[in-house]
Amino acid sequence: MSSACDIFISYSSSDAALAFGLADRLRRKGYSLWIDKEGIGGATSWSKEIAEAIVNCRALVVLLSSESVKSEHVGREVLIAAEKQKAIIPVDLERVELPSSLLYTLAGIQRVPHTNDDLLWKTLERFGISSAPVVTNSGSEFTPLPPDPFGRKTLAVLPFENLSSDAEDRWFAEGLTHELINVLSQIRALRVKDRKSVGSYNTTGKSLSRIADELGVEYILEGTVRKAGDKLRATAELIDVRNDDHLWSDTFKGTLDDIFELQERIATEIASALKLKLTLEEQSNVGKRLTDNLQAYEAYVKAEEIAAASFTAFEEVLRYANLALKEDAGFSEAWTMKSRALNGMVMNLGFPLRFADEARDAATTALKYYPHSAKAFVELAHAHALLDNRDDALRARARAIELDANDSYVLMKAGVTLSILGDFRAALADFERGRTIRPDDISLIVNEAWAASSAGDDALIQSLIESSLPFMEREITLHPEDVTYLALVVWALAISGQKDDAVAHTASLLQPPDDPYSAAVCALGLFACDMIDEGFEVALAAPGVIPLVRYTAMLPQLPVLLSDPRYFLLEERRDNELEELAAR
């Protein structure tokens, strides 16, 4: 059953970027809403979900365009809203003549231009639909976060404490934490903080209320795990932090072979404690067994941990993915991880295209063992885009979206695929949809800003950064030591015109970590802030410049850089580095 909300947005998929932009503005205003997330449980349950969402909304906002007025789905949504006597507000994306299927229902209703938000707010108020104040903890030092657009409950899984006598078993506690995050993220009524956000909270000594405030969540799951030989003992506790209420706790005993049953049991009991009803698809996802080989599972978990913690350690991720595959050659997720690492080596580190060939082959093998993996399809799409196989890339991307349009990582990689192909406008819809699902994902924010900048959409960039500022503010506060992360935020702020805010965070960028990608994004951040000399100082001291020269193409400061003799030194180094990589 869909939860009640203020607004249901009806739109054509061809207008997705504008639809999600409007949704973003409505959320910032404080309205709760429901917008097409696609692919929920197949066609039958999807139609039921839409109908329930319209029944439970207070108003239907229908976006009118030359495509939406021809859409059977949009017409059906408007008719259901009219039958249920919901307020209907037509918003013109372009001035179009209404067909007979919509003319009777919408005749006489004032149509609001999509550029006139003030008129939309007044129209909503006229129907008695007022924006709600944004909720935050009293006394919080952070800017309030907007309500979740889908009314999801927000949860953080803190790193499980390792009680094993052997420090080498730390990986097991970390792996359990990471996999619980993955499993719980399969429940669409939950928004679960990612591994990077919670990674530092096992040693902080902060109160749960402070942690919840910093992460912007209502619920926290914490626990311990003890591994002795093949014996396993774990405890877990779910806390409603805002009401200081311990909702559920349990102790689990078994063997290492029971690890997947443990994850399934915790996820199922948390859903029950939060009064969430799992769909059949969600029940299947939370109970999925990745592999029967614990050595393969351990190597895969380590690969995931490294991938979550670093933007650049692709060769290390590849090493652990290969170790997992050595133990279990039919481990689909490990093949997908291998493809992800190889794509990253080409995309971010400038490795030769033969590595993209390997990424394509790895993703294809992953699909051989699990043909319904959205992540494998999106890595396949990414590899084909790097290889300039446009049609193959678009087919694989479409299949990934068809399989799972609710996974923010899938949507991000789908958008990156389109960006590589130069389809920046289409990429914006993927990034915007992904950011609606996970609004605190800095990678999505930066990629959307890149696509909007490449498309020349200054208004969208401004709207994007304004809506993302509360999340970026928290990330800067929570990860002050992560210079690469900070540089991405600085770059996003700078290209959006928030240069004063960007410059205020540039001090750490002057001494980036010792890897080419981190040096590149630090130099890019400085260049974007018009700190040209400082940017060149970082760039010329970098251990590698392939990523830097590649990414400067997206900066408006590029003409200034090209006129500087120091840039030719960078290009010369880039060419030498490419020759060395080609010889590997």
N, C-alpha and C positions, 0 to 999 in steps of 0.2 A: 504494500500500500504506500503510495506517495504521500509525503508529509505536506501539510498545508503551507502555502506560500502566498505572497502578495501578487506576483505577476508570472504569467506563462508567456514566453516569447515564441511566436509562430513565425517561421521564416523559410526561405528556400536555401538549399545548401550552397547555391551560387552566391548568396549574399552573406556567407558565414562570417567574413571578417567584420562587416558592419554590424551584424547581429551580436557578435561577441563583444565588439566595442561598446555597443549600447548596454549590454548586460553588465559590462565592467562599470560603466557610469552609474547605472542603477544600484549596483552593489555598494559603490562608494557613497551613494546618497543614503544608504541604509535600508533599501528595500530587499526583501527576500524574494527569490525568483527560481523558476524552473526553465531550463533551456535544453534543447535537444543535445544529448550526450552521445547518441547513436549506439547501436549494437547491443542493447540491453536484452540479453537472454533470447535472441532470435525474434523473428517477425511477429509471432503470436503474442508473446509476453510484452514485446515492445509496444504494440498497438494498445494493449491493456494498460501499460504504464503511462502512455500519453493520455489516454482517456481519464485515468485516475488523477493525473496531474492537473488536467483542466478542471475536473470536478472539484479539486481541492484548492484551486487558486481563487483569487478575488477579482482579477482582471486579466484579460488576454490582450497582449500587445501584438498586433499583426504587422509585419514589415511588408509593404507593398512595393513590388518592382515588376518589371516585365516578365521575370521568371516566376516569382511567387504567385502571381495571379493565375498562372497556368497550372500550378501545383495541385494535384489531387489531395495531397496530405494537408496543405495549408487550408484548402477549402473545407475539408472534413473537420479540422480543428476549430475553424470559425463557426461551423454549424453546431458542433458540440457545445461551444461556449454560449451560443445564442439559445440553444435548447435548455441549458442549465442556468440561463438568465445571469450570466456573468457580464461584467462591464467589458466592452470591447473598444479598444483604442487603435485605430489604423494609423500607422506611421509611414509616411511617404519617403521611400528611398529615391524614388523618381516619380514624376507625375504620370500615372498610367490610367487608362480607362478600365473600369471594373467590368469583368465578364458577368454574364447572367448568374453564374454560380455564387457570386459574392455581392452582386448589386443589391438584391433585396435585403440582405442582412445588414449591409453597411450603408445603405441609402440614408442620407440625412445625418450621419455621424461625422463630426468634425475630424478632418484628417490633419495630423500633426507632421510638419516637415522634420526629417530626422536631424536637421541641424539646429532645431529650436528646443533645447532641453528644458528651458524655463516653461514653455507652453506645455510640455509633457508633464512636468511636475504639477503644474496648476490643474491639468486635466485629471491626473490621478487624485489630487486633493478634492476635486469636484465630485469624484465618485466615493469620497470618504476613505481613500487609501493614502495614509500619511507615512512618510519615511520614519523608520525606527532609529533611535539613537544607537550608535555603535557601542557594543559591549566591551568593556575592558575591566581589569582588576582595579579597584580603587587604589589610588596612590601609585600607580604604575608610572615609571619614568618614560615609557615608550608611547609613541603615537598609537592611538587605538586602531586595532585591525578591523576591517569591514566584516560583516557577518558572512558566513560561508554561503555561497550562492545556491547550493543544493540542500542547505539545512543539515549538513553532515555533522556528526559529533567529532571532535578533534582529540587525537590521542598521541601521546609520545611513549615509545618503548625505551626506557632507560637501559643502558648496558647492564646485562646480568652480571652480578659479581661472581668471580671465579673463586670457589672455595676449595678447589683441588690442591693437593699438596705439591703437585708438579706444576711449576710455572709454565711448562710447555703446553699445558692444557688450556692456556688462555684463549687459544684459537677457538676452542669448543664453545666457551661462554660467548665470545664475540660472534661466532657463527650462529649460535642459537638466537642471539639478539637480532642479528641481521635477517635471518630467515623468518623470525616472527614478524618483523616489519614487513617483509615481502608477503607473507601469508595474510596478515591483517589488512594489508593494502588491497587485497582481493575483495574485501567487503566494501561495497560502494557507498554504504551509509556512514562509513568512517573516512576521515582524512587523517592519515598517519604521517607523522614527521619522518623525514628521510634519515638515513644512517648518518650522514654528515652532520646534520643538525644536532643529533643527540650524542655523538661520539665522545664528547669531552666531559660528559656529566657523571662518569663513574668515580671521579676523584675530586670533585669540586667542593663537597661539603655544604652545598647550598640547600636551603629548605625546599621542600616540594612546591610550596606556593611560589617561591622565587623562580624555580625552574619552569613552572607552568606559565608564569607571567612572561618570562623571557622567550619561551617557545610559542606562546599564544595558543595554549591548549587547555581543554577542560579536564581531561583524564590522563593519568599516568599509570603505566604498567611497569613494575619493577620486580626484581627477583634475584635468586641465587642459583648456581648450578655447581654440583660436585661430581667429578668423574674419577672413578677409581677402577682401573682396568677396564672391563667392559660394563661395569655397573654405573648407573646414572641416577642421581637424585637432584630434583629441581623444585624450587618453590617459586610461586608467582603471586602477586597481589595487585589488584586494580583499585585505584583511588580516584574518587571524584574530588578534585583538589578545591574547586571553588566552594563546595559545600562541606569540605573536610569530612568526607564520608568514605569509609572503606567498603566498597561494593562487593568484593569477592576475593577470596584467596584459596590456594590449594597447594598440596604437595604431591609431587609425582615421583614414583620410583620405578625403575626398570633397567633395561640394558641399552647399549648404544643402538641396537637394532630398532629400538622403540622411538627414536628421535623424531621421526615424521608423525607418528601417532601422538607424541607429546605436543608438537606444534599444532596439529589439528585440534587436539583437545583444548589447549589454551585458547585458540582462536574461537572455537565453538562456544566455550563457556563465557568468554568475554562478550561475545555477541548476545548471549542469553542475559548476562548481567546488565547490559545496556539496552535490553529489550529490542534487539534488532533481529528480524526474521531473515535468515539466509535463503536465497534462491537456490534451486537445484544446481545451477552453474557455480554459484559461490561455494556451496558445500563440496562440489567436486574439486574446485580450485584449492580450497584450504586443506583438503586431504590428499593432494597430489604428492606422490613419492618421486623424488628426483632421480635417485639411483639406489641400487641395493648394495653398492660398494662404498664402505665408509672411508676408505683411503681416497677414492675419487671425490666423494662428498667433501672431505677435508680440503683437498686441493682447490676444489671449486669455490668453497666458502672463502678461502684466502684470496682467490682471484677477485671475487666480489668485493671483499673488504678493501683491497688495493684500488679497484676501480672506483669505489664510492669515495675514497679518501683523497684521490689524486686526479688531476686533469691530465697528467703527463706520463704516468708510469705504465705505459702500454706494453712495453717489453716484459716487465715483471708480471703483468696480468696474463700475457701470452704464455709465459713460462709455466704458471700454475694451471692455466687452462689445458696446456699440453700434458702436464702431469696427471690431471684428472682424466684426460682421454687415454693416457697410457694404461690407467687402471680400468677404465670402462669406455671402450671405443663406441658404445652406443648411447652415450650420455649427451642427449640433445642440447641441454642448456650449456654444457661445456663447449660444444661446437659453436653455439651462438656467442658465447663469451670470447672464444678465439676470433671469430669474425669481427666482433666489436673492437678487440685490441688491434687487429690488423688494419681495420678502417681508421682507427685513431692514429696509428703510426703514419699512415699516408696523409690524412686530413690535417693533423696538428703538428706532426714532426717532419713532414716532407719526404717520407720514405718513397722509393720508386713505386710505380703503378703495379709492378708484379705482385706487391703485397696486397693490393686491392683484388688482384686475381685470386690470391689465396683466401682473402676474406669472402669473396663470392663463393668459392668452392666450400669453405667451412660452413657458410649459411645454408648452402644447398644440402650438405650432409646433415646438418641439424634438422632440416625439414624432411629428410628421408626417415629419420627416427621419430619425429613428431610433426606431422604435416600441418598442424593447426597452431603453430607458434607465431604469434604476431611479432615478437621480438626478432625471431630469425628472419621473417620476411622483411622487416624494416632494415636489418643489417644487410640483407641481400640487396635491397633498394639502394642503400647508401653505397655499397660496393659498385653496383652498376652505374650510379651517378658519377662516381670518381673515375670510372672507366669510360664515361661519356656514352654509355648504352642507354639512351634516353627512354626508348619504349619499354625496355626490360625494367628500368628503374621505376617508371610510372606504374607498370603492372604490379610489381612487387610491393610498392608503397600502397596502392589501392587495396591489395589483399591484406596487408597488415592492418589498415584502418578498418576494413570489413570485419576482421577477426577480433579486434579490440580497439575501439575508439575511446576508451576510458582510461587508458594507460598513458600517463603524461610523458614517460620516456619514449614510448612508441610515437606519440604525436610530435615530440621534439625532433626525433630522428627523421620522421616523415617530412617535417618542415625543412630540416637541413638538406635532405635529398632534393627537395624542390629548389632550395636556394642555390645549391651547387649547379643545378640545371638552369639557373637564371630566372625561375618562375617565382619572383619575390612576392607578388600579390597573392598567389595561391598559397605560398608558404606561410603568409601571415595568418591565414585561417587555421592552419595546423597549430602554430605557436599560440594563437589566442585561445583556441579550445583547450590546449594543454595547460595553459596558465590559469584558465578557469578551474580546471580540476586541481592543479597544484599552484596556487598563486604565489607561494614563497620560493619557487624554484628559480634561482638566479640564472641558471643556464638558459631556461626558457625566456626569461626577461631579456637577457643579452642577445640571444638569437633573434627574438622578435624585433628588438631595437635595430639590429643589423639589417634585417629584411626590410623594415620600415624605412631606414636610412637609404638603403639601396633602391627602394621604390620611390624615394623622394616624398614620402608622406610625413611631413613635419608635424601635422596635427595629431596623427596617430602616435608618433614618438612622444609628444608632450603628454597625451592622455595616458600612455603606457607607463611612463616614468612617474607621473603623479599618483597613479593607482598603486604603483609598486614601491613607492617611497617608504611606507610603514614597514614593509617586509625587508627592504634593503637596509633600512636603519637598524633593524634587529640583527641582520646577518653581519653587518660591520661590527656591531657591539659584541656578538657572540663568537666571532672568528677573527679577532684582531691580529692573531699570529699568522693567518693564512693570507699571505701577500698576494698570491695569485687570485684568490677570491675577491680581495679588496680591489685589485686592479680592474677586474671585470665590472665591479660596481662603479668605480670611478669612470671607466670608459662609458658605461651606460648613462651615467649622470651627465657627463660632458657632452655627448652627442645630442642629448635632449635639451641642451641649453642651460642646464643647472651647473654652470662652470664654477661658481663660487663654492657650492657644496662639494663639487668634485675636487677642486684644488685643496680644500680643507683636509682631504684624506690622502694627499700625495706623498707625504713625508716617507712612509714606509716603502713606497715604490722605488725609491732611489737605490735601495739595496735588495734586489729581488733574489729569490732562491736560485741555486746554481743549476738551472735547466733551461733549455732554449724556449720552451713554451711560456714559462713563468716570466722570463726576461722579456719575451715578446709582448705579453699583455701589459706588463708594467710600462714598457716603452710606449705602447699604444695609448695607455691611460695618460701618460705625460704629454704625448703629442696632442691628444684630444683636448687637453687643457691649455694648449698653446705654449707649453713649456718645452720648446723645441730643443734648446741646448741640453737640458736635463734628460730629455728623451734620447738624444743621440749618445750621451754619456753612458746611459744604461745599455743601449743597443750595441755600441762598439765594444763594451766589456762582456757581452753575452757569450756563452760557450757555443752558441749556434744561432744563426739568423734566418734560417729558412722560414719558420712560422712568421717572424716579424715582417719580412719583405712581402710575404703573401697577404697578410692581414692589413698592411698599410693601405692597400687598394680601397678599403672601405672607409677611409678617413677623409673628411672634407679638407684636411690640411695637406693632402697628398701633393698638390701643386707646389706648396712651399717646400716640402721634403724633397721633391724631385729637383728643385733648383739648388739644393745644397750639395756641395761636393762630397760631404760625408755619406750621403745616400748612395753614391756610386761605389764607395768602399763596401757598404753593406751588400750591394748587388754582386760585387766581385766575390765577396766571401760566400754569398749564397750559391753562386755558380760552382765554386770549389767544393762546397759541402755536398751539393747534389751529385757531383762526380764521384765523391768518396762513397756516398750511399749507394750509388749505382754499381759500384765495384764490390759491395758486400755480398 
